[in-house]
């Protein structure tokens, strides 16, 4: 495909600036701490996304570029075995040097070098580097969402009741009634087409799948609906749970979604990026593990959709909804009848294991490690969230997490087999 250098530079500049804007509300200490082993400090995200461009673009294609600091290969490599040893993920919060100002200076120096590369690279060199640049921009968009989800448990745990950002609570409106959208099933095609533009390697190739007739819920499950499951003893009923899920729930004393709490009067609250707020019962429930989503679906007499079922329906929908650009930082109630919330608000668990599509081929070189090596013991999520950049999403996008993960903005939409 033809490479538009100006468009790619504009995308690079815009994404780098958005990252800086997203971290601006955070204090210095909030950018240094690591909430738990799977979450990374904001400082690490800032440096890692910068290291990606320096390591895979400037050092590979920019003649004469010397590393800002060769030790950053160890400190800010995430999981690229081809690059070498790295700081253990669980110990990223121990990286006291570079300091936060030095991490920002690192970003500035790499951005300056990237702009020189955009301006001076000859056409042949730029053509070879373009894929790494484009991949790097999509990679940084992923980390923009991770910055918010990784800092949220820090803020939620604080007795100071810290908020990332304040937002006006919208006038209450009840969620639209749940409807069932009938789908005929049959032989369908899913997956990314090469001619449609950028996609991660795990999104393709385009291939056929057979679907039995099914029905998909018109919107996501709300917090109020999930509360009914909680109050009906859903967390105390082993018959509703997968064996691994029940073991996780018991071992970790799960009794509700991770950020929910009750006061002494029995009122429910939720810790959000906007601080502690009354539970917004008409908004989609969020921060569920796959195990919780699956248990709720069974309690509701339904199931989770497969990712093929989800994609077939989403392919006909505009990519519109509640994304990070809305600055709401929380799911929003679906107010209109009919199919809604296919994109934005919450990532939706599917029943599909994260596995390669038929004839899957990984990216070349070190980028082969980007997705493929994680295709084991993970479940697929679809649709994006209120913390996702809008331009990052598409119907073919496959997110994935272990079934016990709860710290991401994850919820669910129900499905069921069509009635005869």
N, C-alpha and C positions, 0 to 999 in steps of 0.2 A: 504494500500500500504506500501511496505517496506520503512523504513526511513534510509536515508543515512546521518549519522550525519556529516561526513566530508564535504559532498557537501552542506549541509545546513549551516554549519559554514562558508564555503568559500563564499556562497551567502551573508550571513549576513555581513561579513567583507567587501566584494566588494561594497555592496550598501551603507554601512555606510561611506566608504571612498569616494564614488562618491558624496554623499551629501556634504561632506567637500570640495571637489574639486569644486563643483558648486557654493558654496558661497565664495570661495577664492577671486574672482575678486571684490567683493563688499566691499566698505568702511564701517566703523563702523556705521556711521549715516544712511547709506542706508539699514542696516539690522535692524534698530530700528523703522523706520517709517511705518505707515499704510496708504496706499493710499486712501482707502475708506472702508466702513464697511464690504464688502464681501471679501476683500483681507486682508491677515494676514502678520505681519512683519516677516522677515526672522528669526529673533531670536526666535519668537514663533514656527515657523516650526521646527527649530533645537531642541527646548526643547520638543515640543509635540511628535515628532516621537521617542524621547528618552523615554519620559514618557510612551508611549505605551508599549515598551519592559519592562520597570521596573514594570509597573502596572499589565500587563497581563501575563508576564513570570516570572520575578524574584520574585515578591511578591506572586505569586500564586504557584510557583513550587520550588524555590530555598530556601532550608531550612536555616533559620537564617538571611535571607536578611532583612535589615531594610531600610525603605525609605530614600533616600538622603535628602529629605525635604518633610514632609507630606503636606505642603501647596501647593505643585505642583499639587496635585489632583484638586485643585480649579483653579490654574493658567493655566494648560496645558491640561485639559480635553477638548475635542472638543464638543461632543454632547451626551456622554454616560450618560443617566439619571440613569442607574443602579449604576454608580460610585458616583453620587452626584452633588451638585451645582458647577458652573464653571463661570469663567470670561466671560461676554458677548462678543460675537464675535466682535461687533462693537467697543469694548474697549480694544482689545488686544494690541493696540499701547500704552496704558497707563501703561503697565507692565514695570516699570523701574528697578525692582529687581525681579529675579536675573539679574545682568548685563550681557552683551554679553560674557565677559570672563568667568563668572560663568556658563553661559549656555553651553559653550564649555567644561568646567570642568565637568559639569553634564554629558555630552555625554561621556567623557573619563571614568568617574567612572562607569557608566552603562555598557559601552563596556567592561571594565575590569571584571565586575561581570558576564556579559554574557559569556565571554570567560572561566571563571572559571566554569560556569554552563555547557558549552559545554564539558569541560574536565572531570568534576567530577560527573555529574548526572548519576544515575544508569539507566539501560535501560528502566525500567518501568516508571520512572519519566520523562525521556526524551521523551518517546513515548507520554505521556499525554501532554507535553509542545510543541511538534513539530508543531502542527497546529497553535498555537498562534505565534510561531516564524516565520513560513512561511507567515502567514497572515501579520505579522508586516513588513516583507521585501517588500511585495507588497504594503502595505500601505505607506511605506517610498518612494517607487518609485512614487506613486501618488503625494506625497508632493514635490518630486524633481521638477516635472513639475510646481506645484503650486508656488514654490519659484521663478521660472523664470517669470511666468505670473503675480504674485503678485508684484514683484519689477519693472516690465516693466512700469506701469503707473507712478511710482515715477520718474523713469529716463526720461520718455517721457515728463513729466510736467516741468522738470527743464530747465530754460533759459540757463543753462550752456551746454546744448546739450550733456548730459552725455551718454556714451555707456557702456553697460555691458561688451562687448568684441568686439574686432576688428576682422574682417574676410576679406579675399581677395574676392573681387567681382569676380565672375566667368565670363569667356568670354561669351558674350551674345549669346544665341541661341534661336530661336523662339520656342514657345510651339508647340508640335505636334498638327495637326488638330484634332478637336473633332470628334470622331466616335461614333456610336451607337452600342452597343453590345447586340445582341438579346438573350433573355432567354425564354425558352418554358413555364415556369411556371409549374403548376400542384401541386401535393402533394409532399411537401419537408419536410426535417427534419432540425431543427435549435436548437441551444443551446448546452451547454457543456455536454460532457460525463464524468462521474466520473473517468473512467479509463484513461482519457487523461492527468491527472495531475491537478495541482491547477487551480481553477476557483473561482471567487466570487459567493456567493449564488444566486445573481440576474442573473447569466448566465445560470442557469439550472432551471428545468431539460430539457433534450433533449425531444423535442415534435414535432408533425407534424403541418404544416401550409399549407394552400392552397394559391397558387399564380396564378393570371391571367398572361398570356403572357405579357412580358414587355421588355423594352430596357433600358440599363444603359449606361450613358456616359462613354467614355473611360478614362477620366481624370477629375480632378476638374476644376471648373470655375476659370478663371484667373483674375488677377486684371484689365487687359486691357478690358476683356469682361465685368467685373462689372462696369468699368468706363463708358462704353457705356450706361449702365442702369442709372448711375448717370447723365450723360450729356443729356440723353433723358427725364429728368424730373421724374425719378422713385421715388424720394423722395417727389415729389409734386403731385403724382397721386393716390388718395385714392382708386380707383378701384383695384389697384394692391395689396392692403394691407388687412390683417385681421384687424378687428375692434380694438382689443387690441394693435396690432402692430402699427396701425396708431396713436392711442392715445399716445403710448410711443414715437413714432417718433416726434409727434408734441410737446409733453410736454418737451422733452429733446433736441429739435432743431437738430435732426439727419439730416444730409445732405450728408453724406458719411460714410464709415467705420471709426471707432473711432480714428485711428492713422493717417488718411490721412489729408493733408493740401495742400493748393495752395499758391504759392508765388505771388508777385505783378505782375509777367509776365504771370501768368496763368499756370505755370508748377506745376505738382503734385509731392508731396513728401510723404514719409511715415516714421514715427518714429518707429524704430526697436530696438532690443536689441543691434544692432551694431551702433546705432546713427541715425541721420536723413539722409535718403538716397533718391535719385530719385525713384519714384514709379517703382517697377519691374513688368512691365505689363504682362510678360509671366509667372510669378510665380502665384500659387494659391492665390486668395484673402483670407484674414484672418481677424479675429476679427469681424465676423458678428454675429448678433443675429439670432435666428430662424426666427424672423419676417422679417428681411432683406433678409435672404436666401429664404424664401417662396415668398416674393414679387418679387425677381429677377427671380425665377423659373417661376412664372406666367407671368412676362414680356417676358421671353424667350420662352413662349409657351410650357412649360414642367412642371414638378413637382419635388418634393423631393421624393426619394425612401423610401419605408418602411424599417425598420431594417431587416425584413426577406429577402426582395429582396437583400439588401446589403450583408447580411451574406452568402446567397447562392452563390453569385458571389465570394466573398472574400475567401470562404472556399477552392477554387481551386488555390489560389494565395500564393506564397511564402511571408513570412514576411520579406520584403526587402524594403528599401527606405531611406528617409532622416529623421533620428532620432537625438536625442540629442547628440549621440556619434559622429556625423559628425562635431559638433562644429560650424555649420553654423548659427543656431539659427533663421532661417528664411526659409519659404517654397522655394522649388526649382522647376523650370519649368520642366514639363514632356516633354522630348525630343524625346522619342521613340514612334512610332505608336503602337496602340493596347492598351489593358487594362493596366492602370498605376495608381500609387499613391493610391492604396487601403489601404496601411499602411504608416504612416508617413505624413510629410508635414502639413496637417491640419486635425483636427477632422471634420467629415462630419455630418452635421445635417441630421436627417431622419424625416419622417413625423409621426413617431411612438411615442405615449405617453409612458412615462416610467411607466410600469405596470408589475405586476407579471406574469410570465409564468404559464400555467396550472400546478397544483400540486406543485407550488413553496413552498419551505420550507426554512425559514431563518436559519442562523447559530445559534448555541446554546449560551445560557447565554447572557452576555453583548454584544457579537458580533452580536446578533440578531438585534441590532440597527445600524449595519454598512450600510446596504443598504435598507432594506425593508420599513423602516418608511418614506423614502423619495419618495415613489411611488405615488406621487400626484403632479400635476401642473408642471411636468418636461417633457422635450423631450429627446429622445435618440440620442446620437452621436456615431459614429463608426470610427474606423481605426487608431486613434492615431495622433500624430503631430510631427513636427520637434523638439519639446521639450520633447517628450516622450522617455523613455528608450526602446530600441528595445525589450529586453527580457520581458518587461511588457505586450506586446500586443499579441493578438490572434484574430482569426476571430469571436469568440463568445463574446468578451469583450464589455460590455455595459457602456458607459459613459452617464452622464445625467446632464442637467442644466436647469434652468428656461428659457423660450423662450426669455426673454429680455436680457440675459447675453451676453456681448460683450468682456469681458476682457480676455477670453480664446482664444487659437489659433484655432478658429473655422471657417470653410468654408463650401463649398457645392459641391455636384456632382448632376447632373441632372438625372432624369429618365422620362420615358414616357411610355404610354401603347403601346403595339405592334400594328402596323398597320395591318388591315385586308387585 
